[in-house]
Amino acid sequence: MDSRTITITSSTIAHGRLNIRPCGKTFFPADSFGKPSRSAGVGTSIRIRATGLPDIIETDIPTDGAGRPRWFFRARRWVKDFASINRLGAGAKANLIRVAERDYCLTPDSRPIRFVDLFAGIGGMRLGFEAVGAECVFSSEWDKHSQKTYQANFEDLPAGDIRTIVAESIPDHEILTAGFPCQPFSIAGVSKKNALGQAHGFECRTQGTLFFDVARIISAKKPAAFVLENVKNLQSHDKGRTFKVILETLTEDLGYYIHHRVIDAKNVLPQHRERLIIVGTRKPLDFHFPTVDELSQYRQAEVLGDILDADVPDKYTLTDHLWAYLQNYAAKHRAKGNGFGFGLCRPSDVTRTLSARYYKDGSEILVNQPKRNPRRLTPRECARLMGFPDSFTIPVSDTQAYRQFGNSIAVPIVKSIADRLTLALRTGETSDTITRPASFQFS
């Protein structure tokens, strides 16, 4: 058997003109080329079995007045149905396979959509995109402990500091993903950096400006789409000016159509975790974020008890000293009218947000234990709270594991977005209601 790869074009979809020029003239029997019109004479038909269509297509290939192939099949009505049924949009690929002298098979190209995983952490984005069949072709993460966890689970050692990576050296890809550092923009990060005398947002040159390294790579590689993730507070940082700069960079400078939404992981996991997701596409694709009802199909656990282990080592139970300190600390802040304090959870609850500082005292999520001091979550329970499978290897210390899962992204949320984005790319369907100026409206 011999095969050729054909690209679906807008003309393919609109007029049924499947561009078979890449196949070459010798790929078809010489007598299958007919005259310009049926009345002038047709060639001997070839037979095509197309994936998704019930009937075998019989057709010849017309030529022009000079006898040169016109490089599309004379029978064309079926082509549009083939593209529609298989959800093939402009830019998608199909394989035309010659199985016998006059028998051919046309099938969608099975090559997966490729993506790159920037600021990869421990691979939460990667798990979500691989779950829908996408293929990771490059990853970048500078923290050595996160690199260790990433390599233990995916076998790939991520490239290091993104600032030193030459954009042109990154493999071609359809989707770029990046959960660029959120500390300069987060509420917790602001208070801690104030104490350290550090700047915030884009003024923090070691982290805030890393967004522009993402933009640099998008500019060089021009992926069909990207998914960026950050904290909810990014929208309001510096009275909205930071987010305005980001949107202007993505739309006006890079030319992408933008969708953004704050999504709460409580719709798929027993954790209140709001994160800003920004999706960009080079074309005005008909992409929509999942609704709350649609997210239900990705739910992995309803309440905290669903992810807890029955038997947990004593080391995770708080000491009398630490438990007394947390209670006194909470009481002191209550007296001042502040909202600080620990988060004591029962199995029927949805937790607060798991943060990277969980390793310190575990105060934001403490599990109630009858007749005992409460306990921290174990690293494995933290993994489940973020949607990571139990098969996910944790090769680092508890301290590093808490940091890593607290910095990660809820995997089911990623999967829900990856499902819709890869479908939009494959179908290529566009929407007249999507315009670049509309990207500045908060959705």
ROKEMI-174792 format. One record per residue (C-alpha): residue number from 1; x, y, z. Coordinates in steps of 0.1 Angstrom, whole numbers, padded with zeros to 4 digits, m for minus. Layout:
% ROKEMI-174792
dodren pos=NUM, px=X, py=Y, pz=Z
...
% end
This chain:
% ROKEMI-174792
dodren pos=1, px=0000, py=0000, pz=0000
dodren pos=2, px=0011, py=0036, pz=m0007
dodren pos=3, px=m0003, py=0067, pz=0008
dodren pos=4, px=m0003, py=0105, pz=0004
dodren pos=5, px=m0012, py=0132, pz=0029
dodren pos=6, px=m0037, py=0158, pz=0018
dodren pos=7, px=m0044, py=0191, pz=0035
dodren pos=8, px=m0081, py=0202, pz=0040
dodren pos=9, px=m0086, py=0237, pz=0028
dodren pos=10, px=m0114, py=0263, pz=0029
dodren pos=11, px=m0121, py=0254, pz=m0007
dodren pos=12, px=m0124, py=0217, pz=0002
dodren pos=13, px=m0151, py=0226, pz=0028
dodren pos=14, px=m0169, py=0251, pz=0006
dodren pos=15, px=m0167, py=0235, pz=m0028
dodren pos=16, px=m0157, py=0199, pz=m0023
dodren pos=17, px=m0124, py=0205, pz=m0040
dodren pos=18, px=m0100, py=0181, pz=m0023
dodren pos=19, px=m0066, py=0192, pz=m0034
dodren pos=20, px=m0049, py=0160, pz=m0046
dodren pos=21, px=m0019, py=0177, pz=m0062
dodren pos=22, px=0005, py=0164, pz=m0035
dodren pos=23, px=m0004, py=0129, pz=m0046
dodren pos=24, px=0012, py=0133, pz=m0080
dodren pos=25, px=0000, py=0120, pz=m0114
dodren pos=26, px=0016, py=0085, pz=m0111
dodren pos=27, px=m0004, py=0079, pz=m0079
dodren pos=28, px=m0035, py=0073, pz=m0101
dodren pos=29, px=m0041, py=0050, pz=m0131
dodren pos=30, px=m0033, py=0069, pz=m0163
dodren pos=31, px=m0068, py=0062, pz=m0177
dodren pos=32, px=m0085, py=0078, pz=m0147
dodren pos=33, px=m0078, py=0113, pz=m0161
dodren pos=34, px=m0108, py=0124, pz=m0181
dodren pos=35, px=m0117, py=0154, pz=m0203
dodren pos=36, px=m0126, py=0189, pz=m0188
dodren pos=37, px=m0163, py=0181, pz=m0189
dodren pos=38, px=m0185, py=0150, pz=m0186
dodren pos=39, px=m0199, py=0156, pz=m0221
dodren pos=40, px=m0164, py=0156, pz=m0236
dodren pos=41, px=m0156, py=0123, pz=m0219
dodren pos=42, px=m0147, py=0109, pz=m0185
dodren pos=43, px=m0119, py=0087, pz=m0174
dodren pos=44, px=m0121, py=0052, pz=m0160
dodren pos=45, px=m0133, py=0056, pz=m0124
dodren pos=46, px=m0113, py=0048, pz=m0093
dodren pos=47, px=m0131, py=0037, pz=m0061
dodren pos=48, px=m0127, py=0056, pz=m0028
dodren pos=49, px=m0139, py=0043, pz=0005
dodren pos=50, px=m0140, py=0074, pz=0028
dodren pos=51, px=m0142, py=0072, pz=0066
dodren pos=52, px=m0176, py=0080, pz=0079
dodren pos=53, px=m0194, py=0077, pz=0045
dodren pos=54, px=m0217, py=0047, pz=0038
dodren pos=55, px=m0211, py=0044, pz=0001
dodren pos=56, px=m0181, py=0039, pz=m0020
dodren pos=57, px=m0173, py=0069, pz=m0043
dodren pos=58, px=m0166, py=0062, pz=m0079
dodren pos=59, px=m0150, py=0091, pz=m0097
dodren pos=60, px=m0124, py=0102, pz=m0123
dodren pos=61, px=m0101, py=0132, pz=m0123
dodren pos=62, px=m0108, py=0160, pz=m0148
dodren pos=63, px=m0081, py=0177, pz=m0169
dodren pos=64, px=m0080, py=0212, pz=m0184
dodren pos=65, px=m0081, py=0221, pz=m0220
dodren pos=66, px=m0044, py=0214, pz=m0224
dodren pos=67, px=m0048, py=0179, pz=m0208
dodren pos=68, px=m0033, py=0188, pz=m0175
dodren pos=69, px=m0048, py=0174, pz=m0143
dodren pos=70, px=m0071, py=0199, pz=m0124
dodren pos=71, px=m0061, py=0181, pz=m0092
dodren pos=72, px=m0095, py=0174, pz=m0077
dodren pos=73, px=m0120, py=0146, pz=m0081
dodren pos=74, px=m0148, py=0152, pz=m0106
dodren pos=75, px=m0174, py=0138, pz=m0080
dodren pos=76, px=m0173, py=0164, pz=m0053
dodren pos=77, px=m0205, py=0164, pz=m0032
dodren pos=78, px=m0192, py=0137, pz=m0009
dodren pos=79, px=m0161, py=0157, pz=0001
dodren pos=80, px=m0179, py=0182, pz=0021
dodren pos=81, px=m0197, py=0154, pz=0040
dodren pos=82, px=m0164, py=0137, pz=0047
dodren pos=83, px=m0149, py=0168, pz=0062
dodren pos=84, px=m0181, py=0175, pz=0083
dodren pos=85, px=m0185, py=0140, pz=0096
dodren pos=86, px=m0149, py=0137, pz=0106
dodren pos=87, px=m0148, py=0173, pz=0120
dodren pos=88, px=m0120, py=0183, pz=0097
dodren pos=89, px=m0114, py=0220, pz=0094
dodren pos=90, px=m0091, py=0241, pz=0072
dodren pos=91, px=m0055, py=0230, pz=0079
dodren pos=92, px=m0065, py=0194, pz=0090
dodren pos=93, px=m0049, py=0165, pz=0073
dodren pos=94, px=m0062, py=0134, pz=0056
dodren pos=95, px=m0045, py=0103, pz=0042
dodren pos=96, px=m0053, py=0089, pz=0007
dodren pos=97, px=m0042, py=0053, pz=0007
dodren pos=98, px=m0039, py=0032, pz=m0025
dodren pos=99, px=m0049, py=m0003, pz=m0015
dodren pos=100, px=m0052, py=m0017, pz=m0051
dodren pos=101, px=m0048, py=m0004, pz=m0086
dodren pos=102, px=m0082, py=0013, pz=m0086
dodren pos=103, px=m0091, py=0011, pz=m0049
dodren pos=104, px=m0083, py=0039, pz=m0024
dodren pos=105, px=m0091, py=0047, pz=0012
dodren pos=106, px=m0095, py=0082, pz=0025
dodren pos=107, px=m0091, py=0086, pz=0063
dodren pos=108, px=m0084, py=0115, pz=0087
dodren pos=109, px=m0048, py=0118, pz=0096
dodren pos=110, px=m0044, py=0102, pz=0130
dodren pos=111, px=m0014, py=0124, pz=0140
dodren pos=112, px=m0022, py=0141, pz=0173
dodren pos=113, px=m0023, py=0178, pz=0179
dodren pos=114, px=0011, py=0189, pz=0193
dodren pos=115, px=0016, py=0212, pz=0223
dodren pos=116, px=0044, py=0226, pz=0243
dodren pos=117, px=0044, py=0228, pz=0281
dodren pos=118, px=0060, py=0260, pz=0294
dodren pos=119, px=0064, py=0267, pz=0331
dodren pos=120, px=0054, py=0231, pz=0333
dodren pos=121, px=0057, py=0226, pz=0370
dodren pos=122, px=0050, py=0189, pz=0376
dodren pos=123, px=0029, py=0184, pz=0345
dodren pos=124, px=m0007, py=0193, pz=0354
dodren pos=125, px=m0013, py=0209, pz=0320
dodren pos=126, px=0004, py=0180, pz=0303
dodren pos=127, px=m0019, py=0155, pz=0320
dodren pos=128, px=m0050, py=0174, pz=0309
dodren pos=129, px=m0039, py=0177, pz=0272
dodren pos=130, px=m0026, py=0142, pz=0269
dodren pos=131, px=m0059, py=0129, pz=0283
dodren pos=132, px=m0076, py=0142, pz=0251
dodren pos=133, px=m0049, py=0127, pz=0228
dodren pos=134, px=m0026, py=0157, pz=0223
dodren pos=135, px=0012, py=0151, pz=0221
dodren pos=136, px=0037, py=0171, pz=0242
dodren pos=137, px=0068, py=0179, pz=0220
dodren pos=138, px=0086, py=0203, pz=0244
dodren pos=139, px=0086, py=0213, pz=0281
dodren pos=140, px=0103, py=0239, pz=0302
dodren pos=141, px=0106, py=0242, pz=0340
dodren pos=142, px=0134, py=0258, pz=0359
dodren pos=143, px=0128, py=0244, pz=0395
dodren pos=144, px=0151, py=0214, pz=0400
dodren pos=145, px=0127, py=0196, pz=0423
dodren pos=146, px=0097, py=0200, pz=0399
dodren pos=147, px=0120, py=0188, pz=0371
dodren pos=148, px=0126, py=0157, pz=0391
dodren pos=149, px=0089, py=0150, pz=0396
dodren pos=150, px=0082, py=0158, pz=0359
dodren pos=151, px=0109, py=0135, pz=0347
dodren pos=152, px=0097, py=0106, pz=0370
dodren pos=153, px=0063, py=0108, pz=0354
dodren pos=154, px=0068, py=0117, pz=0318
dodren pos=155, px=0105, py=0105, pz=0313
dodren pos=156, px=0112, py=0139, pz=0297
dodren pos=157, px=0136, py=0163, pz=0316
dodren pos=158, px=0122, py=0198, pz=0310
dodren pos=159, px=0145, py=0225, pz=0296
dodren pos=160, px=0155, py=0250, pz=0322
dodren pos=161, px=0153, py=0288, pz=0324
dodren pos=162, px=0129, py=0300, pz=0297
dodren pos=163, px=0148, py=0333, pz=0294
dodren pos=164, px=0177, py=0314, pz=0279
dodren pos=165, px=0157, py=0293, pz=0254
dodren pos=166, px=0160, py=0303, pz=0218
dodren pos=167, px=0124, py=0303, pz=0206
dodren pos=168, px=0133, py=0290, pz=0171
dodren pos=169, px=0148, py=0259, pz=0187
dodren pos=170, px=0114, py=0248, pz=0201
dodren pos=171, px=0096, py=0222, pz=0179
dodren pos=172, px=0066, py=0233, pz=0159
dodren pos=173, px=0033, py=0229, pz=0177
dodren pos=174, px=m0003, py=0237, pz=0174
dodren pos=175, px=m0010, py=0247, pz=0211
dodren pos=176, px=0013, py=0265, pz=0236
dodren pos=177, px=0004, py=0261, pz=0273
dodren pos=178, px=0019, py=0282, pz=0301
dodren pos=179, px=0011, py=0287, pz=0337
dodren pos=180, px=0035, py=0316, pz=0341
dodren pos=181, px=0045, py=0325, pz=0377
dodren pos=182, px=0016, py=0340, pz=0396
dodren pos=183, px=0033, py=0352, pz=0428
dodren pos=184, px=0038, py=0388, pz=0415
dodren pos=185, px=0001, py=0390, pz=0408
dodren pos=186, px=m0015, py=0370, pz=0437
dodren pos=187, px=m0031, py=0384, pz=0468
dodren pos=188, px=m0009, py=0362, pz=0490
dodren pos=189, px=0022, py=0371, pz=0470
dodren pos=190, px=0016, py=0408, pz=0473
dodren pos=191, px=0015, py=0407, pz=0511
dodren pos=192, px=0046, py=0386, pz=0514
dodren pos=193, px=0065, py=0406, pz=0489
dodren pos=194, px=0056, py=0438, pz=0507
dodren pos=195, px=0073, py=0423, pz=0538
dodren pos=196, px=0103, py=0414, pz=0517
dodren pos=197, px=0105, py=0448, pz=0500
dodren pos=198, px=0100, py=0433, pz=0466
dodren pos=199, px=0081, py=0447, pz=0436
dodren pos=200, px=0049, py=0434, pz=0422
dodren pos=201, px=0035, py=0425, pz=0388
dodren pos=202, px=0057, py=0436, pz=0358
dodren pos=203, px=0079, py=0455, pz=0382
dodren pos=204, px=0091, py=0422, pz=0396
dodren pos=205, px=0118, py=0416, pz=0370
dodren pos=206, px=0125, py=0380, pz=0380
dodren pos=207, px=0090, py=0368, pz=0376
dodren pos=208, px=0064, py=0393, pz=0364
dodren pos=209, px=0082, py=0399, pz=0331
dodren pos=210, px=0083, py=0362, pz=0323
dodren pos=211, px=0050, py=0368, pz=0306
dodren pos=212, px=0069, py=0385, pz=0278
dodren pos=213, px=0091, py=0354, pz=0273
dodren pos=214, px=0058, py=0336, pz=0266
dodren pos=215, px=0049, py=0363, pz=0242
dodren pos=216, px=0083, py=0361, pz=0226
dodren pos=217, px=0079, py=0324, pz=0219
dodren pos=218, px=0043, py=0328, pz=0206
dodren pos=219, px=0056, py=0355, pz=0183
dodren pos=220, px=0083, py=0333, pz=0169
dodren pos=221, px=0064, py=0300, pz=0167
dodren pos=222, px=0029, py=0313, pz=0159
dodren pos=223, px=0009, py=0284, pz=0173
dodren pos=224, px=m0027, py=0280, pz=0163
dodren pos=225, px=m0037, py=0285, pz=0199
dodren pos=226, px=m0025, py=0289, pz=0234
dodren pos=227, px=m0037, py=0284, pz=0270
dodren pos=228, px=m0024, py=0306, pz=0297
dodren pos=229, px=m0032, py=0302, pz=0334
dodren pos=230, px=m0028, py=0325, pz=0364
dodren pos=231, px=m0044, py=0337, pz=0396
dodren pos=232, px=m0077, py=0354, pz=0396
dodren pos=233, px=m0061, py=0386, pz=0410
dodren pos=234, px=m0043, py=0391, pz=0377
dodren pos=235, px=m0074, py=0408, pz=0364
dodren pos=236, px=m0075, py=0435, pz=0391
dodren pos=237, px=m0037, py=0439, pz=0397
dodren pos=238, px=m0026, py=0476, pz=0394
dodren pos=239, px=m0062, py=0486, pz=0389
dodren pos=240, px=m0065, py=0464, pz=0358
dodren pos=241, px=m0035, py=0479, pz=0340
dodren pos=242, px=m0014, py=0448, pz=0342
dodren pos=243, px=m0041, py=0427, pz=0326
dodren pos=244, px=m0047, py=0454, pz=0300
dodren pos=245, px=m0011, py=0452, pz=0289
dodren pos=246, px=m0013, py=0414, pz=0287
dodren pos=247, px=m0044, py=0416, pz=0265
dodren pos=248, px=m0030, py=0443, pz=0243
dodren pos=249, px=0002, py=0422, pz=0238
dodren pos=250, px=m0018, py=0391, pz=0229
dodren pos=251, px=m0043, py=0409, pz=0206
dodren pos=252, px=m0027, py=0440, pz=0191
dodren pos=253, px=0009, py=0428, pz=0190
dodren pos=254, px=0005, py=0391, pz=0184
dodren pos=255, px=m0029, py=0392, pz=0165
dodren pos=256, px=m0048, py=0365, pz=0185
dodren pos=257, px=m0085, py=0363, pz=0194
dodren pos=258, px=m0088, py=0360, pz=0231
dodren pos=259, px=m0112, py=0343, pz=0255
dodren pos=260, px=m0107, py=0345, pz=0292
dodren pos=261, px=m0126, py=0333, pz=0323
dodren pos=262, px=m0122, py=0327, pz=0360
dodren pos=263, px=m0130, py=0290, pz=0366
dodren pos=264, px=m0134, py=0275, pz=0401
dodren pos=265, px=m0121, py=0239, pz=0405
dodren pos=266, px=m0149, py=0232, pz=0430
dodren pos=267, px=m0170, py=0222, pz=0400
dodren pos=268, px=m0148, py=0192, pz=0394
dodren pos=269, px=m0130, py=0187, pz=0427
dodren pos=270, px=m0137, py=0193, pz=0464
dodren pos=271, px=m0115, py=0224, pz=0465
dodren pos=272, px=m0124, py=0261, pz=0461
dodren pos=273, px=m0097, py=0272, pz=0437
dodren pos=274, px=m0103, py=0301, pz=0413
dodren pos=275, px=m0079, py=0305, pz=0384
dodren pos=276, px=m0079, py=0328, pz=0354
dodren pos=277, px=m0077, py=0309, pz=0321
dodren pos=278, px=m0068, py=0328, pz=0289
dodren pos=279, px=m0073, py=0310, pz=0256
dodren pos=280, px=m0060, py=0326, pz=0224
dodren pos=281, px=m0066, py=0314, pz=0188
dodren pos=282, px=m0050, py=0328, pz=0155
dodren pos=283, px=m0084, py=0325, pz=0138
dodren pos=284, px=m0118, py=0335, pz=0153
dodren pos=285, px=m0126, py=0298, pz=0161
dodren pos=286, px=m0159, py=0289, pz=0177
dodren pos=287, px=m0144, py=0281, pz=0211
dodren pos=288, px=m0164, py=0283, pz=0243
dodren pos=289, px=m0154, py=0276, pz=0279
dodren pos=290, px=m0174, py=0248, pz=0295
dodren pos=291, px=m0204, py=0258, pz=0315
dodren pos=292, px=m0209, py=0247, pz=0351
dodren pos=293, px=m0232, py=0220, pz=0339
dodren pos=294, px=m0207, py=0208, pz=0312
dodren pos=295, px=m0180, py=0206, pz=0338
dodren pos=296, px=m0200, py=0180, pz=0357
dodren pos=297, px=m0188, py=0153, pz=0333
dodren pos=298, px=m0152, py=0160, pz=0344
dodren pos=299, px=m0159, py=0158, pz=0381
dodren pos=300, px=m0136, py=0134, pz=0400
dodren pos=301, px=m0147, py=0139, pz=0436
dodren pos=302, px=m0177, py=0156, pz=0453
dodren pos=303, px=m0164, py=0162, pz=0488
dodren pos=304, px=m0132, py=0160, pz=0508
dodren pos=305, px=m0140, py=0125, pz=0521
dodren pos=306, px=m0138, py=0112, pz=0485
dodren pos=307, px=m0101, py=0117, pz=0484
dodren pos=308, px=m0090, py=0109, pz=0519
dodren pos=309, px=m0071, py=0078, pz=0529
dodren pos=310, px=m0085, py=0056, pz=0557
dodren pos=311, px=m0052, py=0051, pz=0574
dodren pos=312, px=m0027, py=0079, pz=0577
dodren pos=313, px=0006, py=0080, pz=0595
dodren pos=314, px=0007, py=0098, pz=0629
dodren pos=315, px=0033, py=0123, pz=0616
dodren pos=316, px=0005, py=0142, pz=0597
dodren pos=317, px=m0015, py=0149, pz=0630
dodren pos=318, px=m0007, py=0183, pz=0644
dodren pos=319, px=0013, py=0184, pz=0676
dodren pos=320, px=m0004, py=0199, pz=0707
dodren pos=321, px=0020, py=0229, pz=0705
dodren pos=322, px=0012, py=0237, pz=0668
dodren pos=323, px=m0026, py=0231, pz=0673
dodren pos=324, px=m0026, py=0255, pz=0703
dodren pos=325, px=m0006, py=0281, pz=0683
dodren pos=326, px=m0031, py=0280, pz=0654
dodren pos=327, px=m0061, py=0283, pz=0676
dodren pos=328, px=m0046, py=0313, pz=0695
dodren pos=329, px=m0035, py=0329, pz=0662
dodren pos=330, px=m0070, py=0326, pz=0648
dodren pos=331, px=m0086, py=0339, pz=0680
dodren pos=332, px=m0063, py=0369, pz=0680
dodren pos=333, px=m0073, py=0378, pz=0644
dodren pos=334, px=m0109, py=0373, pz=0651
dodren pos=335, px=m0107, py=0398, pz=0679
dodren pos=336, px=m0093, py=0423, pz=0654
dodren pos=337, px=m0120, py=0416, pz=0629
dodren pos=338, px=m0097, py=0399, pz=0605
dodren pos=339, px=m0105, py=0367, pz=0586
dodren pos=340, px=m0072, py=0349, pz=0591
dodren pos=341, px=m0071, py=0315, pz=0606
dodren pos=342, px=m0071, py=0278, pz=0599
dodren pos=343, px=m0095, py=0259, pz=0577
dodren pos=344, px=m0109, py=0229, pz=0597
dodren pos=345, px=m0126, py=0206, pz=0573
dodren pos=346, px=m0149, py=0176, pz=0577
dodren pos=347, px=m0152, py=0148, pz=0551
dodren pos=348, px=m0184, py=0163, pz=0538
dodren pos=349, px=m0168, py=0197, pz=0531
dodren pos=350, px=m0152, py=0214, pz=0501
dodren pos=351, px=m0118, py=0228, pz=0511
dodren pos=352, px=m0101, py=0262, pz=0508
dodren pos=353, px=m0074, py=0267, pz=0481
dodren pos=354, px=m0044, py=0244, pz=0484
dodren pos=355, px=m0014, py=0268, pz=0483
dodren pos=356, px=0024, py=0263, pz=0479
dodren pos=357, px=0029, py=0273, pz=0515
dodren pos=358, px=0009, py=0243, pz=0528
dodren pos=359, px=0042, py=0226, pz=0539
dodren pos=360, px=0046, py=0252, pz=0566
dodren pos=361, px=0017, py=0243, pz=0589
dodren pos=362, px=m0011, py=0230, pz=0567
dodren pos=363, px=m0034, py=0255, pz=0583
dodren pos=364, px=m0056, py=0263, pz=0552
dodren pos=365, px=m0068, py=0227, pz=0550
dodren pos=366, px=m0069, py=0207, pz=0582
dodren pos=367, px=m0088, py=0174, pz=0584
dodren pos=368, px=m0110, py=0170, pz=0615
dodren pos=369, px=m0102, py=0139, pz=0635
dodren pos=370, px=m0127, py=0129, pz=0663
dodren pos=371, px=m0110, py=0129, pz=0697
dodren pos=372, px=m0076, py=0139, pz=0682
dodren pos=373, px=m0059, py=0170, pz=0670
dodren pos=374, px=m0066, py=0177, pz=0633
dodren pos=375, px=m0042, py=0166, pz=0606
dodren pos=376, px=m0027, py=0178, pz=0574
dodren pos=377, px=m0034, py=0162, pz=0541
dodren pos=378, px=m0008, py=0138, pz=0529
dodren pos=379, px=0010, py=0145, pz=0496
dodren pos=380, px=m0010, py=0118, pz=0479
dodren pos=381, px=m0043, py=0134, pz=0491
dodren pos=382, px=m0031, py=0167, pz=0479
dodren pos=383, px=m0024, py=0151, pz=0445
dodren pos=384, px=m0060, py=0138, pz=0444
dodren pos=385, px=m0073, py=0172, pz=0455
dodren pos=386, px=m0057, py=0186, pz=0423
dodren pos=387, px=m0070, py=0158, pz=0401
dodren pos=388, px=m0038, py=0139, pz=0397
dodren pos=389, px=m0042, py=0101, pz=0393
dodren pos=390, px=m0029, py=0077, pz=0420
dodren pos=391, px=m0005, py=0064, pz=0394
dodren pos=392, px=0013, py=0097, pz=0395
dodren pos=393, px=0048, py=0092, pz=0411
dodren pos=394, px=0058, py=0115, pz=0440
dodren pos=395, px=0096, py=0112, pz=0441
dodren pos=396, px=0104, py=0142, pz=0464
dodren pos=397, px=0101, py=0151, pz=0501
dodren pos=398, px=0067, py=0160, pz=0516
dodren pos=399, px=0079, py=0196, pz=0517
dodren pos=400, px=0086, py=0198, pz=0480
dodren pos=401, px=0054, py=0178, pz=0472
dodren pos=402, px=0032, py=0202, pz=0491
dodren pos=403, px=0049, py=0231, pz=0472
dodren pos=404, px=0045, py=0214, pz=0438
dodren pos=405, px=0008, py=0205, pz=0442
dodren pos=406, px=0000, py=0239, pz=0456
dodren pos=407, px=0015, py=0255, pz=0426
dodren pos=408, px=m0001, py=0232, pz=0401
dodren pos=409, px=m0034, py=0234, pz=0381
dodren pos=410, px=m0065, py=0213, pz=0386
dodren pos=411, px=m0061, py=0186, pz=0359
dodren pos=412, px=m0099, py=0181, pz=0352
dodren pos=413, px=m0102, py=0218, pz=0344
dodren pos=414, px=m0074, py=0215, pz=0319
dodren pos=415, px=m0090, py=0185, pz=0303
dodren pos=416, px=m0123, py=0203, pz=0299
dodren pos=417, px=m0106, py=0231, pz=0281
dodren pos=418, px=m0083, py=0208, pz=0260
dodren pos=419, px=m0114, py=0189, pz=0249
dodren pos=420, px=m0130, py=0220, pz=0235
dodren pos=421, px=m0099, py=0237, pz=0221
dodren pos=422, px=m0086, py=0206, pz=0202
dodren pos=423, px=m0121, py=0201, pz=0188
dodren pos=424, px=m0122, py=0237, pz=0176
dodren pos=425, px=m0088, py=0233, pz=0160
dodren pos=426, px=m0098, py=0201, pz=0142
dodren pos=427, px=m0132, py=0214, pz=0129
dodren pos=428, px=m0119, py=0249, pz=0121
dodren pos=429, px=m0154, py=0263, pz=0126
dodren pos=430, px=m0153, py=0301, pz=0131
dodren pos=431, px=m0177, py=0325, pz=0147
dodren pos=432, px=m0187, py=0359, pz=0133
dodren pos=433, px=m0193, py=0371, pz=0169
dodren pos=434, px=m0157, py=0368, pz=0179
dodren pos=435, px=m0136, py=0400, pz=0173
dodren pos=436, px=m0103, py=0411, pz=0188
dodren pos=437, px=m0118, py=0443, pz=0204
dodren pos=438, px=m0143, py=0421, pz=0223
dodren pos=439, px=m0114, py=0405, pz=0241
dodren pos=440, px=m0112, py=0434, pz=0265
dodren pos=441, px=m0147, py=0426, pz=0278
dodren pos=442, px=m0146, py=0405, pz=0310
dodren pos=443, px=m0164, py=0373, pz=0304
% end
